[in-house]
Amino acid sequence: MELEKLIKNNKLKFTPARKMLLEIFSKASQPLAYEDIKSDIAMDKATFYRNMTTFEGTGILNGFESSDKKRYYEMNKKLHAHFICNQCHKVECLEADEHFTLKGYTVENIIVHGVCRTCG
């Protein structure tokens, strides 16, 4: 879906900054934190997080906090798990059954902590 249309369909004001952020996240193959893209964006940290909160609130992006206390974001596509290494703090997307359910709950994120192949 065209990013401008995605922004407007979620009843948000279209701005070049929002489009730029969504372009970065739509091309990313893994979740990204502010520190991963700060050199690629022309906005301060507070503006970045304000936009991320807005995108999470509309469901455009999913966000989660890692063991290194960074907040990571990705486009809201399909349910999948994330593996976070307790030693190097690397975040990886894992293939998971998209039909994962817990009776009486709405599952939005699946986070698995452990030691990655590199550190293990």
C-alpha positions, 0 to 999 in steps of 0.5 A, spaced: 500 500 500 502 506 498 505 510 504 501 516 503 494 512 503 496 508 509 497 514 513 491 518 511 487 511 511 489 511 519 486 518 520 493 521 521 496 528 518 500 526 512 507 529 513 514 528 509 517 526 516 512 520 517 512 518 510 520 518 511 519 513 517 515 509 514 519 508 508 525 506 512 521 501 516 517 498 510 524 496 507 527 493 513 528 486 514 528 486 521 526 491 527 529 497 528 531 502 534 532 509 534 539 508 534 539 504 528 536 509 524 538 516 527 543 518 522 538 517 516 533 521 519 532 529 520 528 529 526 530 529 534 529 523 538 522 526 541 519 527 535 521 520 532 518 517 539 512 521 538 511 519 531 512 511 533 507 512 539 502 514 534 504 509 529 503 504 534 496 506 536 493 506 529 496 499 528 501 501 523 507 499 526 508 494 532 513 495 537 517 492 543 522 493 548 529 489 548 533 486 554 538 492 552 532 497 554 531 499 547 525 500 543 524 496 537 519 497 531 517 494 525 511 494 520 505 490 522 504 485 517 503 478 520 504 475 527 511 472 528 516 471 534 522 475 535 528 472 539 533 477 543 539 474 545 541 476 552 548 477 551 549 481 545 542 483 545 541 482 537 534 482 535 532 477 530 525 475 527 523 468 527 518 464 523 512 462 527 505 459 526 501 465 525 495 462 528 498 462 535 493 463 540 492 463 547 484 462 549 481 469 551 487 473 549 489 477 543 497 476 542 500 482 539 508 480 540 511 473 541 518 475 544 523 469 546 529 470 550 536 466 550 543 466 547 543 466 540 548 462 535 553 467 535 554 467 543 552 460 544 
